[in-house]
Amino acid sequence: MDIARPDVKRQKQIRRYIYAGVALVLVVVITGALSRLKPAAPSVDRATIWTDTVKRGPMLREVRGLGTLVPETILLIPAATDGRVEQRYLLPGTPVQANTVILDLVDPELQQATLDAQFQLKGAEAELNSMKAQLQNQLMDKRTAAAAVRSAFHTAQLQADSNKKLSELGIVSDLVLKTSEVQAEELAKQNDLAEKEVETFSNSIDAQLAVQQAKVDQLKALYELKKSLMDQLHVRPGIDGVLQELDVEVGQKVTQGTVLARVAQPKNLKAALKIAETQAKDIQIGQKATVDTHNGVIPGHVMRIDPSVINGTRTVDVKLDGPLPQGAVPDLSVEGTVEIERLADVLYVGRPVHGEADSVVGLFKLDDDGKEATRVQVQLGRTSVNNVEIVKGLKIGDTVILSDMSAWDNFDRVKLN
């Protein structure tokens, strides 16, 4: 028969309790250890990133922008008067000279006004010529009258002299002598008055003609103005160049001042670059620049900086100091680089994707073995097109990842495969 052994059963229960307690402690310890483990570093394909090594030395600060070639001289041709487009002779893109007729306008009212001005001028000129003839005739009449008085005066003077001699011989009485002398004196006064009248009238002719001449000049100026407006109905560019735009159609009515066409001189081009506002603040007039037309690089210098900001950019005009390559035409897309300054001795590295001037960014720095990269905080200084100054956070020889690592913002370490 079986014999009950209660002590053995008790020992088994104690051992089970001990095993359960040990298992529980192990579970707690393992759970705590696992909770303290860092998440596994994600892997990054080395072929998809680019890196650069921190260096010390001279750094050239540059800014870059896209733009187009634009003519330095652009002439807008407005309508000199109201009118209607009668005929167009050229199309945009056609080379023109200063006297080339681009289009013709017609204005019946101007034509009528020009004819009226011409007839008024001719009438005033005829009136002036008639006045000249009348005044000359009047002057001749006065000169004739003065000559008659002068002749009578000389005759009376001779008679008085003769009577004086005869009186001395006792042939003529004193009364006759006195009478002849008085007549001579009176005619002398009349002669002086007649000569002064001729002189005064002669001097007044110019003044009388000046009034009529002023009227003629006024009407002539009005006629010349109308004639000039008539001539400007034949629209000409006024400069040699290329017709860029022709903004009106045949039959269209235009008012004075309406822009009819635009002419540019394609031989004198400049580069109009769009530079980010944050970078344009360091640009100065006269700084060196280069313009890449994708068919050659042209040296130049900054000639103008637009003070206004449009869509976050400012327009910087670069004057081209070298010859234009073949195929360079207005509105050609170009890429320009402006040299800001040369820094003699700075710590710098290639410019990361997200690296603005005077900012702090997180960059992944490669470990010594190059198999992993750790995020470090780096303070950036002045920037250039391809490089950026390192103020703090890196040293010479450190290699950092410059490409976009925003997909790994939640990780401080990455593995490089």
C-alpha positions in Angstrom: 0.0 0.0 0.0 1.1 3.6 -0.6 2.4 5.7 2.2 1.6 9.4 2.3 4.6 11.7 2.4 3.4 15.3 3.1 7.0 16.8 3.4 7.9 15.9 -0.2 4.7 17.6 -1.5 5.5 20.7 0.5 9.1 20.8 -0.9 7.7 20.6 -4.4 5.4 23.6 -3.8 8.3 25.6 -2.3 10.4 24.9 -5.4 7.6 26.0 -7.7 7.2 29.2 -5.8 11.0 29.8 -6.0 11.0 29.1 -9.8 8.0 31.5 -10.3 9.7 34.3 -8.3 13.0 33.9 -10.2 11.1 34.0 -13.5 9.3 37.1 -12.4 12.6 38.8 -11.4 14.1 37.8 -14.7 11.2 39.2 -16.7 11.4 42.5 -14.8 15.2 42.8 -15.3 15.0 41.9 -19.0 12.1 44.4 -19.5 14.1 47.2 -17.8 17.2 46.4 -19.9 15.3 46.4 -23.1 13.6 49.7 -22.2 17.0 51.3 -21.8 18.3 50.1 -25.1 18.5 52.7 -27.9 16.5 52.1 -31.1 18.5 50.6 -33.9 20.1 53.1 -36.2 18.5 53.2 -39.6 20.6 52.4 -42.7 21.4 55.0 -45.4 22.7 54.1 -48.8 26.1 55.8 -49.1 25.5 56.3 -52.8 22.5 58.5 -52.2 24.3 61.1 -50.1 27.2 63.5 -50.6 29.7 64.6 -48.1 32.4 67.1 -47.6 35.4 67.6 -45.3 35.9 70.7 -43.1 38.8 72.8 -44.3 40.6 76.0 -43.2 41.8 78.6 -45.7 40.6 81.3 -48.0 36.9 81.2 -49.0 35.3 83.2 -51.8 31.8 84.5 -51.0 29.5 84.5 -54.0 25.8 84.8 -54.6 24.0 83.3 -57.6 20.8 84.0 -59.4 18.9 83.2 -62.5 17.8 85.9 -65.0 17.6 86.9 -68.6 19.6 89.1 -71.0 17.8 92.4 -71.6 18.7 95.3 -73.8 20.3 98.3 -72.1 18.4 100.6 -74.5 14.7 99.9 -74.9 12.5 102.6 -76.7 8.8 102.6 -76.3 7.2 104.3 -79.3 4.0 106.2 -78.4 1.3 107.7 -80.6 2.0 111.4 -81.1 -1.7 112.1 -81.7 -5.0 110.4 -81.9 -5.5 108.3 -85.0 -6.4 104.9 -86.6 -3.9 102.3 -87.7 -4.0 102.3 -91.5 -1.2 99.9 -92.3 1.5 97.7 -90.6 4.7 97.1 -92.5 6.9 95.0 -90.2 6.6 92.1 -87.8 8.3 91.7 -84.4 11.9 90.5 -84.7 12.6 92.6 -87.8 15.8 94.7 -87.7 15.0 98.4 -88.2 16.8 101.6 -88.7 16.1 105.0 -87.2 14.0 106.1 -90.3 12.3 102.8 -91.0 8.5 103.3 -91.2 6.9 100.6 -88.9 3.3 101.5 -89.4 1.0 104.3 -90.7 -1.7 106.1 -88.8 -4.4 108.3 -90.3 -6.2 111.3 -88.6 -8.6 113.3 -90.8 -9.0 116.0 -88.2 -5.2 116.5 -88.0 -5.1 116.7 -91.8 -7.8 119.4 -91.9 -6.1 121.3 -89.1 -2.8 121.1 -90.9 -4.4 122.6 -94.1 -6.1 125.3 -92.1 -2.7 126.2 -90.4 -1.1 126.3 -93.9 -3.7 128.6 -95.3 -3.6 130.9 -92.3 0.2 131.1 -92.6 0.0 132.0 -96.3 -2.6 134.6 -95.5 -0.4 136.2 -92.8 2.6 136.1 -95.1 0.6 137.8 -97.8 -0.6 140.4 -95.4 3.0 141.0 -94.2 4.2 141.5 -97.8 1.3 143.9 -98.5 2.1 145.9 -95.3 5.8 146.1 -96.4 4.7 147.4 -99.8 2.4 150.0 -98.3 4.9 151.2 -95.8 7.5 151.5 -98.5 5.1 153.5 -100.6 4.3 155.8 -97.7 8.0 156.2 -97.0 8.6 157.2 -100.7 5.8 159.7 -100.5 7.3 161.3 -97.4 10.8 161.3 -99.0 9.3 163.0 -102.1 7.6 165.6 -100.0 10.8 166.2 -98.0 12.8 166.5 -101.3 10.3 169.2 -102.5 10.7 171.2 -99.2 14.5 170.8 -99.4 14.5 172.1 -103.0 12.3 175.1 -102.1 14.6 175.8 -99.1 17.7 175.8 -101.3 16.0 178.1 -103.8 14.9 180.5 -101.1 18.4 180.5 -99.6 19.9 181.3 -103.0 17.4 184.1 -103.5 18.1 185.5 -100.0 21.9 185.5 -100.7 21.3 187.2 -104.1 19.1 189.9 -102.6 21.7 190.5 -99.9 24.4 191.3 -102.6 22.0 193.4 -104.6 21.0 195.3 -101.4 24.6 196.1 -100.8 24.7 197.7 -104.3 21.5 199.5 -103.6 19.6 197.7 -106.3 17.2 195.8 -104.0 15.3 197.4 -101.1 15.8 196.3 -97.5 12.2 195.1 -97.4 12.8 192.7 -100.3 16.0 191.4 -98.6 14.2 190.9 -95.3 11.3 189.1 -96.9 13.6 186.7 -98.8 15.6 186.0 -95.6 12.4 185.3 -93.6 11.2 182.9 -96.4 14.6 181.1 -96.3 14.4 180.7 -92.5 10.9 179.3 -92.6 11.8 176.8 -95.4 14.8 175.8 -93.4 12.6 174.9 -90.5 10.2 173.0 -92.8 13.1 171.1 -94.3 14.3 170.0 -90.9 10.8 168.8 -89.9 10.4 167.0 -93.2 13.7 165.2 -92.8 12.9 164.2 -89.2 9.5 163.0 -90.3 11.1 160.7 -93.0 13.6 159.4 -90.4 10.9 158.8 -87.8 8.6 157.0 -90.3 11.5 154.9 -91.6 12.4 153.8 -88.0 8.7 153.0 -87.3 8.5 150.6 -90.3 10.4 147.8 -88.5 8.1 148.2 -85.4 5.0 148.0 -87.5 6.3 145.0 -89.4 7.4 143.3 -86.2 3.8 143.0 -85.1 2.7 141.3 -88.3 6.0 139.2 -88.4 5.2 137.9 -84.9 1.8 136.8 -86.2 3.4 135.1 -89.1 6.0 133.4 -86.8 3.2 132.2 -84.6 1.2 130.7 -87.5 4.4 129.2 -88.9 5.2 127.5 -85.7 1.6 126.1 -85.5 1.9 124.9 -89.1 5.3 123.3 -88.4 3.8 121.5 -85.4 0.9 120.2 -87.4 3.3 119.2 -90.2 5.4 117.4 -87.6 2.4 115.6 -86.2 1.4 114.6 -89.7 4.9 113.2 -90.3 4.7 111.3 -87.1 1.7 109.5 -88.4 4.4 107.6 -90.3 5.7 105.8 -87.2 9.5 105.4 -87.1 11.6 104.0 -84.3 14.2 106.8 -84.1 17.0 104.4 -83.3 18.7 101.4 -85.0 17.7 98.1 -83.4 15.2 95.3 -83.5 11.4 95.6 -83.4 10.5 93.6 -80.3 6.8 94.3 -80.0 4.0 95.7 -82.2 1.0 96.1 -80.0 -1.7 97.4 -82.5 -3.7 96.0 -85.3 -4.9 97.5 -88.6 -8.1 99.5 -88.1 -7.5 99.9 -84.4 -8.1 103.4 -83.0 -5.4 104.8 -80.7 -5.2 107.9 -78.5 -2.2 110.2 -78.0 0.4 108.5 -75.8 -0.7 104.9 -76.6 2.4 102.6 -76.9 2.5 101.4 -80.4 5.7 99.4 -80.5 8.9 98.6 -78.6 12.4 98.7 -80.2 15.6 97.5 -78.5 19.2 97.6 -79.4 20.3 93.9 -79.2 24.0 94.7 -79.4 24.0 96.3 -76.0 22.7 93.7 -73.6 22.8 93.4 -69.8 22.0 90.5 -67.5 19.0 91.1 -65.2 19.5 88.6 -62.3 16.9 87.7 -59.7 18.8 87.4 -56.3 17.2 86.2 -53.1 16.5 89.2 -50.8 18.6 87.7 -48.0 21.6 87.4 -50.3 21.2 90.6 -52.2 21.8 92.7 -49.1 25.6 92.3 -49.4 25.8 93.2 -53.1 27.4 96.5 -54.0 27.6 98.5 -57.2 30.8 97.7 -59.1 31.3 94.2 -57.7 32.7 91.6 -60.1 30.3 89.1 -61.7 30.1 86.4 -64.3 27.2 85.5 -66.5 26.8 82.0 -67.9 24.8 82.0 -71.2 25.1 78.2 -71.5 27.1 79.0 -74.6 30.0 80.8 -72.8 30.8 82.7 -69.7 31.0 86.5 -69.9 32.7 88.7 -67.2 30.9 91.7 -66.0 30.2 94.0 -63.0 27.1 95.1 -61.0 25.7 98.3 -62.5 22.4 98.6 -60.7 20.5 97.1 -57.8 16.7 97.4 -57.8 15.6 98.8 -54.4 12.3 97.0 -54.5 11.6 93.4 -53.5 9.3 91.3 -55.6 8.4 87.8 -54.6 11.3 87.6 -52.2 13.9 88.6 -54.8 15.7 91.8 -56.0 16.8 92.5 -59.5 20.5 93.0 -60.0 21.7 94.4 -63.4 25.1 93.2 -64.5 26.9 95.0 -67.3 28.7 92.7 -69.6 32.4 93.5 -70.0 33.1 90.8 -72.6 31.8 90.0 -76.1 28.5 88.3 -76.5 28.7 84.7 -77.6 26.9 83.6 -80.8 23.2 83.2 -80.3 22.9 85.7 -77.4 19.6 87.5 -77.9 17.3 89.4 -75.6 15.3 87.3 -73.1 17.9 84.5 -73.2 17.9 82.7 -69.9 21.2 83.0 -68.1 22.8 82.2 -64.7 24.8 84.9 -63.0 27.3 84.8 -60.1 28.3 87.9 -58.1 31.5 88.0 -56.1 30.8 89.5 -52.7 34.2 89.2 -50.9 37.3 87.0 -50.3 37.7 85.7 -46.8 41.4 85.1 -46.1 41.4 82.4 -43.3 38.2 80.8 -42.2 36.9 77.3 -41.3 34.5 76.2 -44.0 32.8 73.3 -45.6 30.5 72.7 -48.5 27.1 74.3 -48.1 24.4 71.9 -46.8 21.0 71.7 -48.3 19.4 73.4 -45.3 22.1 75.9 -44.3 21.2 79.6 -44.0 23.7 82.2 -43.0 24.1 82.8 -39.2 22.0 79.8 -38.2 22.4 76.7 -36.2 21.7 73.4 -38.0 22.0 69.7 -37.2 24.4 67.9 -39.4 25.4 64.2 -39.4 29.1 63.9 -38.8 30.8 60.6 -40.0 32.6 58.5 -37.3 36.2 57.7 -37.7 35.5 54.4 -39.3 33.0 56.0 -41.7 30.4 53.3 -41.0 28.1 55.5 -39.0 27.2 59.2 -38.7 26.1 61.1 -35.6 24.1 64.3 -35.5 25.9 67.3 -34.2 24.7 70.9 -33.7 26.8 73.3 -36.0 26.7 77.1 -35.9 27.1 78.5 -39.4 28.4 81.9 -40.3 28.7 83.6 -43.7 27.6 81.7 -46.7 28.6 81.5 -50.4 27.1 79.7 -53.3 28.8 76.4 -52.6 30.5 76.9 -49.2 29.6 78.0 -45.7 31.7 79.3 -42.8 31.8 77.1 -39.7 31.7 79.1 -36.4 31.3 76.3 -33.9 30.5 72.6 -33.8 33.1 71.2 -36.3 36.9 71.1 -36.7 39.3 70.6 -39.5 39.1 67.1 -41.0 35.5 66.4 -39.9 33.4 64.9 -42.6 29.7 65.8 -42.7 26.7 64.8 -44.8 25.5 67.8 -46.9 22.5 66.2 -48.6 18.9 66.4 -47.3 18.6 64.2 -44.2 15.2 65.4 -43.1 13.8 61.9 -43.5 16.0 60.9 -40.5 15.1 63.9 -38.2 13.9 61.5 -35.5 17.3 59.7 -35.3 20.6 60.9 -33.9 22.6 58.2 -35.6 22.5 56.5 -39.0 24.4 53.6 -40.5 26.1 54.0 -43.9 25.9 51.0 -46.3 
